[in-house]
Amino acid sequence: MTTPALSDAAAVRRSTVPSPPVLDVVVPVYNEQDDLEPCVRRLVAYLRSSLPFTFRVTVADNASTDATLAVAARLAGEYAEVRAVHLPQKGRGRALRSVWSGSDAEVLAYMDVDLSTDLNGVLPLIAPLVSGHSDVAIGTRLSRSSRVVRGAKRELISRAYNTILRRTLAAGFSDAQCGFKAVRRDVAQRVLPLVEDPGWFFDTELLVVAQRAGLRIHEVPVDWVDDPDSRVDIVSTAVADLKGVARLSRALATGSLPIARLRAELGRGPLQVPSAVPGVPRGMAAQLARFAAIGLASTLAYVAVFALLRGSIGGQAANVVALLLTAVANTAANRRLTFGVTTSEGTLVHQAQGLVVFALGLGLSSGALALLHSAGGASGSVELVVLVAANLLATVLRFVLLRAWVFRQAPTAVASSSTREEPV
């Protein structure tokens, strides 16, 4: 009896497999009537012979206008492990979100219909997720041990794109767009509602959100052979990806994504290391040392800027400008070096809070300057000494407020899988 194609996301929960499988492999397709059948037959044969877990192959048809859906339905009738899902709109991200959101499998994966990635990478991809060691797994073509056959143009574009991700989004994964990924179902249920893109940027957005939430991303070096018949429009895809990078950067900088909540729900907590100094909270001694070094540099910079501007704009104005410039630089330096915030998430919020701290410091220094002048005035050297003393007091207040208020939820770096290698 032929199994009909399912028409909506709710129907994804139906399965021809008697019980929920461990793995659900989604193959998103659009007008792939020629390549779909050999792909599914090869994939099912491999998984039957090599996978020690139950599995399902879900063909997600993205509004195809050729016979792709009919081919998928015929294969679903032939194989108990195969089902077909039809979506009325295009978009790889939309297809994956729809199928993954309704799947009952423990591990959710996807791969491209051209099977460019060697299937021997399937078990290394999903094993860390089945065991619970990792949360997300990706194939990478940019590992030193990966073997890749593709043209120079695609190689250059891929490396350039992943470099952009590292520079703009502080991406810690090496290959965002390899069509060979997997995620645990419990993780997907929490992360997918935060992923907006319905197209090719879906992969990148999912990985960035997962990384920021403190999830462990496992990387598998793959053997990959470029499909010469690929119909992906490189230019339009690149433009859409760059727009996605800009949108995601804004969301992270403004704190509109609830990353902190997701990290609290799913993230791996910091390793418990005993305090090196009895009676001092763990990490505070090292923070104080780094904060002091940054504070000293900020004070020297303040003195230099104040001395440079005092003669031309006056003491009060020079004090405001010098404090403002050094406050922004001080907050940025402490954010990264003292409190370990290496991502762009919440940058604008942290700087705004840093300016509040700056205002308190300005009140102390300006008040000290006003008192000095009300006492009858003083030489420039005395004025400078008073301002330095006031700023030292403001520095102590700054550390207390930065630690207890601004960066009290600063993320702790989570070690990635030991199998990860940096791209060449």
C-alpha positions as CSV (number, residue, x, y, z in Angstrom):
1,M,0.0,0.0,0.0
2,T,1.5,3.4,-1.0
3,T,2.0,5.9,1.8
4,P,0.6,9.3,0.7
5,A,2.7,12.5,1.0
6,L,2.0,14.4,4.2
7,S,0.7,17.9,3.6
8,D,1.5,19.9,6.7
9,A,3.9,20.1,9.7
10,A,1.4,18.4,12.1
11,A,1.4,15.3,9.9
12,V,5.1,15.0,10.4
13,R,4.4,13.2,13.7
14,R,3.0,10.3,11.8
15,S,5.5,7.6,10.9
16,T,5.6,4.3,9.0
17,V,8.2,3.1,11.6
18,P,6.4,1.3,14.5
19,S,8.1,3.2,17.2
20,P,10.0,6.5,17.3
21,P,13.4,6.0,15.7
22,V,16.7,7.2,17.2
23,L,17.6,9.1,14.0
24,D,15.5,11.2,11.6
25,V,17.4,12.2,8.5
26,V,15.7,15.0,6.5
27,V,16.5,15.5,2.8
28,P,15.1,18.9,1.7
29,V,14.4,19.0,-2.0
30,Y,13.1,21.3,-4.6
31,N,12.6,20.0,-8.2
32,E,14.9,17.0,-7.7
33,Q,12.9,14.4,-9.6
34,D,16.0,12.9,-11.2
35,D,18.4,12.9,-8.2
36,L,15.9,12.0,-5.4
37,E,15.4,8.3,-6.1
38,P,19.1,7.3,-6.3
39,C,19.8,9.5,-3.2
40,V,17.1,7.8,-1.1
41,R,18.0,4.3,-2.2
42,R,21.7,4.8,-1.5
43,L,21.0,6.4,1.8
44,V,18.6,3.8,3.1
45,A,20.9,1.0,2.0
46,Y,23.8,2.5,3.8
47,L,21.8,3.2,7.0
48,R,20.4,-0.3,7.0
49,S,23.8,-1.9,6.8
50,S,25.9,0.5,8.9
51,L,23.8,2.2,11.5
52,P,23.3,0.4,14.9
53,F,20.2,2.6,15.6
54,T,16.7,2.7,14.2
55,F,16.2,5.5,11.7
56,R,13.8,7.3,9.4
57,V,14.5,9.2,6.2
58,T,12.1,12.1,5.6
59,V,12.0,13.7,2.2
60,A,10.9,17.3,2.7
61,D,9.5,18.6,-0.6
62,N,9.8,22.4,-0.8
63,A,7.0,23.4,-3.2
64,S,8.4,21.5,-6.1
65,T,6.8,22.0,-9.5
66,D,8.0,18.8,-11.2
67,A,7.5,15.2,-10.2
68,T,9.6,15.3,-7.0
69,L,6.6,14.8,-4.7
70,A,5.4,11.8,-6.7
71,V,8.8,10.2,-6.6
72,A,9.0,10.8,-2.8
73,A,5.6,9.3,-2.2
74,R,6.5,6.2,-4.3
75,L,9.7,5.7,-2.3
76,A,7.7,6.1,1.0
77,G,5.4,3.3,-0.2
78,E,8.4,1.1,-1.0
79,Y,10.5,1.6,2.2
80,A,9.1,1.4,5.7
81,E,11.8,3.8,6.9
82,V,10.9,6.6,4.4
83,R,8.2,9.2,4.5
84,A,7.4,12.2,2.3
85,V,6.4,15.6,3.6
86,H,5.1,18.4,1.3
87,L,5.5,22.1,2.1
88,P,3.7,24.7,0.0
89,Q,6.6,27.2,0.3
90,K,10.3,27.1,-0.7
91,G,13.1,27.4,1.8
92,R,15.6,24.9,3.3
93,G,15.3,26.5,6.7
94,R,11.5,26.4,6.5
95,A,11.6,22.7,5.7
96,L,14.0,21.8,8.4
97,R,12.1,23.8,11.0
98,S,8.8,22.2,10.0
99,V,10.1,18.6,10.0
100,W,12.3,18.9,13.1
101,S,9.7,20.6,15.1
102,G,7.3,17.7,14.6
103,S,9.7,14.8,14.7
104,D,9.6,12.2,17.5
105,A,13.2,11.0,16.8
106,E,15.9,11.4,19.5
107,V,18.4,12.9,17.0
108,L,17.5,15.1,14.0
109,A,19.8,15.4,11.1
110,Y,19.8,16.6,7.5
111,M,21.9,16.2,4.4
112,D,21.7,17.5,0.8
113,V,20.1,15.4,-1.9
114,D,23.3,15.3,-3.9
115,L,25.0,13.3,-1.0
116,S,28.2,15.3,-1.6
117,T,29.3,14.3,1.9
118,D,30.7,10.7,2.3
119,L,28.1,8.7,4.3
120,N,30.8,7.2,6.4
121,G,30.6,10.4,8.4
122,V,27.0,9.7,9.6
123,L,27.9,7.6,12.6
124,P,30.7,10.0,13.9
125,L,28.2,12.8,13.4
126,I,25.3,11.4,15.5
127,A,27.1,9.3,18.1
128,P,28.1,12.2,20.4
129,L,24.4,13.3,20.3
130,V,23.0,9.9,21.1
131,S,25.4,9.6,24.0
132,G,24.6,13.1,25.3
133,H,28.2,14.3,25.0
134,S,27.3,17.0,22.5
135,D,24.2,19.0,21.6
136,V,24.8,19.9,18.0
137,A,27.0,18.2,15.4
138,I,28.2,19.5,12.0
139,G,30.3,18.2,9.2
140,T,33.3,20.5,8.3
141,R,35.0,20.7,5.0
142,L,37.6,23.1,6.5
143,S,39.4,20.8,8.9
144,R,43.0,19.8,8.1
145,S,41.9,16.2,7.9
146,S,38.9,16.8,5.7
147,R,39.2,15.8,2.0
148,V,37.4,18.1,-0.3
149,V,37.1,18.2,-4.1
150,R,35.6,21.5,-5.4
151,G,36.4,24.4,-7.6
152,A,38.6,27.4,-6.5
153,K,35.6,29.8,-6.6
154,R,33.5,27.8,-4.2
155,E,36.5,27.2,-1.9
156,L,37.2,30.9,-1.8
157,I,33.6,31.9,-1.1
158,S,33.2,29.3,1.7
159,R,36.4,30.4,3.5
160,A,35.5,34.1,3.1
161,Y,32.0,33.5,4.5
162,N,33.3,31.6,7.5
163,T,35.9,34.3,8.1
164,I,33.2,36.9,8.1
165,L,31.3,34.9,10.7
166,R,34.3,34.6,13.0
167,R,35.0,38.4,12.7
168,T,31.4,39.6,13.1
169,L,29.6,37.0,15.2
170,A,32.6,35.5,17.0
171,A,31.7,32.1,15.5
172,G,33.6,29.3,17.1
173,F,32.6,26.6,14.5
174,S,34.6,26.2,11.3
175,D,32.1,25.5,8.6
176,A,28.6,26.9,8.7
177,Q,27.2,25.8,5.4
178,C,28.2,22.2,5.0
179,G,24.9,20.3,4.3
180,F,25.6,17.7,6.9
181,K,24.3,18.5,10.4
182,A,22.5,17.0,13.4
183,V,20.9,18.2,16.6
184,R,19.3,16.6,19.6
185,R,15.6,16.9,19.6
186,D,15.4,18.4,23.1
187,V,17.8,21.1,22.0
188,A,16.0,21.7,18.7
189,Q,12.7,22.3,20.6
190,R,14.3,25.1,22.5
191,V,16.5,26.7,19.8
192,L,14.3,26.5,16.7
193,P,11.8,29.2,18.0
194,L,14.7,31.7,18.1
195,V,15.8,30.9,14.5
196,E,14.1,33.2,12.0
197,D,15.7,32.6,8.6
198,P,13.6,30.3,6.3
199,G,16.4,29.8,3.7
200,W,20.1,29.1,3.5
201,F,21.1,31.3,6.5
202,F,19.1,28.9,8.8
203,D,22.2,26.8,9.4
204,T,24.4,29.7,10.5
205,E,21.7,31.2,12.7
206,L,21.0,27.9,14.4
207,L,24.8,27.4,15.1
208,V,25.3,31.0,16.4
209,V,22.3,30.7,18.8
210,A,23.5,27.3,20.0
211,Q,27.0,28.6,20.6
212,R,25.9,31.7,22.5
213,A,23.6,29.5,24.6
214,G,26.7,27.5,25.8
215,L,25.8,24.3,23.9
216,R,28.6,22.0,22.7
217,I,29.1,21.8,19.0
218,H,30.8,18.7,17.8
219,E,32.7,18.9,14.4
220,V,33.3,16.0,12.1
221,P,35.9,16.3,9.3
222,V,34.3,15.0,6.2
223,D,35.1,13.8,2.7
224,W,33.2,16.0,0.3
225,V,32.9,16.1,-3.5
226,D,31.3,19.1,-5.1
227,D,28.2,18.5,-7.1
228,P,28.8,20.1,-10.6
229,D,25.1,20.2,-11.2
230,S,24.3,22.4,-8.1
231,R,21.6,25.0,-8.9
232,V,22.3,27.2,-5.9
233,D,22.5,30.9,-6.9
234,I,25.7,31.9,-5.3
235,V,25.3,35.6,-5.6
236,S,21.7,35.8,-4.2
237,T,22.6,33.3,-1.4
238,A,25.6,35.4,-0.4
239,V,23.6,38.6,-0.3
240,A,20.9,36.9,1.8
241,D,23.6,35.5,4.1
242,L,25.1,38.9,4.6
243,K,21.7,40.4,5.4
244,G,21.2,37.6,7.9
245,V,24.6,38.3,9.5
246,A,23.6,42.0,9.9
247,R,20.2,41.1,11.4
248,L,21.6,38.6,13.8
249,S,24.4,41.0,14.9
250,R,21.8,43.6,15.7
251,A,19.7,41.2,17.7
252,L,22.8,40.0,19.7
253,A,24.1,43.5,20.3
254,T,20.7,44.8,21.6
255,G,20.0,41.7,23.6
256,S,16.6,41.1,21.9
257,L,17.4,37.4,21.6
258,P,16.7,35.7,25.0
259,I,20.1,34.0,25.0
260,A,20.6,34.3,28.7
261,R,17.4,32.4,29.4
262,L,18.3,29.7,26.8
263,R,21.8,29.4,28.4
264,A,20.2,29.0,31.8
265,E,17.9,26.2,30.5
266,L,20.3,24.3,28.3
267,G,23.9,25.6,28.6
268,R,26.6,23.6,30.3
269,G,27.6,25.3,33.5
270,P,31.2,26.3,34.3
271,L,33.5,23.7,35.7
272,Q,33.8,24.0,39.4
273,V,37.3,25.1,40.3
274,P,38.2,25.8,43.9
275,S,39.3,29.3,44.8
276,A,43.0,29.9,44.9
277,V,42.7,32.4,47.7
278,P,40.6,31.3,50.8
279,G,37.8,33.6,51.5
280,V,37.9,35.3,48.1
281,P,35.2,34.3,45.5
282,R,36.5,32.2,42.7
283,G,38.0,34.2,39.9
284,M,37.9,37.5,41.8
285,A,41.7,37.6,42.4
286,A,42.5,37.3,38.7
287,Q,39.7,39.7,37.9
288,L,41.2,42.3,40.3
289,A,44.6,41.9,38.7
290,R,43.3,42.4,35.2
291,F,41.0,45.2,36.3
292,A,43.9,47.0,38.0
293,A,46.1,46.8,34.9
294,I,43.2,48.2,32.7
295,G,42.5,50.8,35.3
296,L,46.1,52.0,35.4
297,A,46.2,52.2,31.6
298,S,42.8,54.1,31.7
299,T,44.1,56.5,34.3
300,L,47.3,57.3,32.2
301,A,45.1,57.8,29.1
302,Y,42.8,60.0,31.1
303,V,45.7,62.1,32.3
304,A,47.1,62.5,28.8
305,V,43.7,63.5,27.3
306,F,43.0,65.9,30.1
307,A,46.4,67.6,29.9
308,L,46.0,67.8,26.2
309,L,42.6,69.5,26.2
310,R,42.6,71.5,29.4
311,G,44.4,74.5,27.9
312,S,41.9,74.8,25.0
313,I,38.5,73.9,26.5
314,G,39.0,74.4,30.2
315,G,39.2,72.0,33.2
316,Q,35.6,70.9,33.5
317,A,35.1,70.2,29.8
318,A,38.4,68.5,29.5
319,N,37.5,66.3,32.4
320,V,34.2,65.3,30.8
321,V,35.7,64.4,27.4
322,A,38.7,62.6,29.0
323,L,36.4,60.6,31.2
324,L,33.9,59.7,28.4
325,L,36.6,58.5,26.0
326,T,38.4,56.4,28.6
327,A,35.1,55.1,30.1
328,V,34.1,53.6,26.7
329,A,37.5,52.0,26.2
330,N,37.6,50.9,29.8
331,T,34.2,49.1,29.6
332,A,35.2,47.4,26.3
333,A,38.6,46.2,27.8
334,N,37.1,45.0,31.1
335,R,34.2,43.3,29.2
336,R,36.6,41.1,27.2
337,L,39.7,40.8,29.4
338,T,38.4,41.0,33.0
339,F,35.0,39.4,32.8
340,G,35.6,37.1,29.8
341,V,32.7,38.3,27.5
342,T,34.2,37.5,24.1
343,T,30.9,37.7,22.1
344,S,29.0,40.7,20.8
345,E,25.9,39.7,22.7
346,G,24.6,42.7,24.7
347,T,27.5,45.0,23.7
348,L,25.2,48.1,23.6
349,V,23.5,47.3,26.9
350,H,26.9,46.8,28.6
351,Q,28.2,50.1,27.2
352,A,25.0,51.9,28.4
353,Q,25.5,50.5,31.8
354,G,29.1,51.4,31.7
355,L,28.1,55.0,30.9
356,V,25.9,55.0,34.1
357,V,29.1,54.0,36.0
358,F,30.9,56.7,34.1
359,A,28.3,59.3,35.3
360,L,29.0,58.3,38.9
361,G,32.7,58.7,38.3
362,L,32.1,62.0,36.6
363,G,30.1,63.1,39.7
364,L,33.0,62.2,42.0
365,S,35.7,63.9,39.9
366,S,33.6,67.0,39.0
367,G,32.6,67.4,42.6
368,A,36.2,67.2,43.7
369,L,37.1,69.8,41.1
370,A,34.3,72.1,42.2
371,L,35.3,71.8,45.9
372,L,38.9,72.6,45.0
373,H,37.9,75.7,43.0
374,S,35.5,76.9,45.8
375,A,38.4,76.7,48.2
376,G,40.1,79.5,46.3
377,G,41.6,77.7,43.3
378,A,44.8,75.8,42.9
379,S,47.6,75.3,40.5
380,G,47.3,72.9,37.6
381,S,49.4,70.3,39.3
382,V,47.3,70.3,42.5
383,E,44.1,70.1,40.3
384,L,45.6,67.1,38.5
385,V,46.4,65.3,41.8
386,V,42.9,65.9,43.2
387,L,41.4,64.5,40.0
388,V,43.6,61.5,40.0
389,A,42.6,60.7,43.6
390,A,38.9,61.1,42.7
391,N,39.3,58.8,39.8
392,L,41.0,56.2,41.9
393,L,38.0,56.2,44.2
394,A,35.7,56.0,41.1
395,T,37.8,53.0,39.9
396,V,37.0,51.1,43.1
397,L,33.3,51.9,42.6
398,R,33.6,50.9,38.9
399,F,34.9,47.4,39.8
400,V,32.2,46.7,42.3
401,L,29.5,47.8,39.9
402,L,30.9,46.0,36.9
403,R,31.2,42.8,38.8
404,A,27.9,43.0,40.7
405,W,25.7,44.7,38.0
406,V,27.0,45.1,34.5
407,F,28.7,41.7,34.0
408,R,27.0,39.6,36.7
409,Q,25.7,37.2,34.0
410,A,28.8,37.2,31.8
411,P,29.0,33.9,29.9
412,T,31.7,31.4,30.7
413,A,33.5,29.8,27.7
414,V,32.6,26.2,27.2
415,A,35.2,23.9,25.7
416,S,34.2,22.5,22.3
417,S,34.5,18.9,21.3
418,S,38.1,17.6,21.3
419,T,37.7,16.5,17.7
420,R,37.4,20.0,16.4
421,E,40.3,21.4,14.3
422,E,40.9,24.9,13.2
423,P,40.4,25.6,9.5
424,V,43.4,25.7,7.3
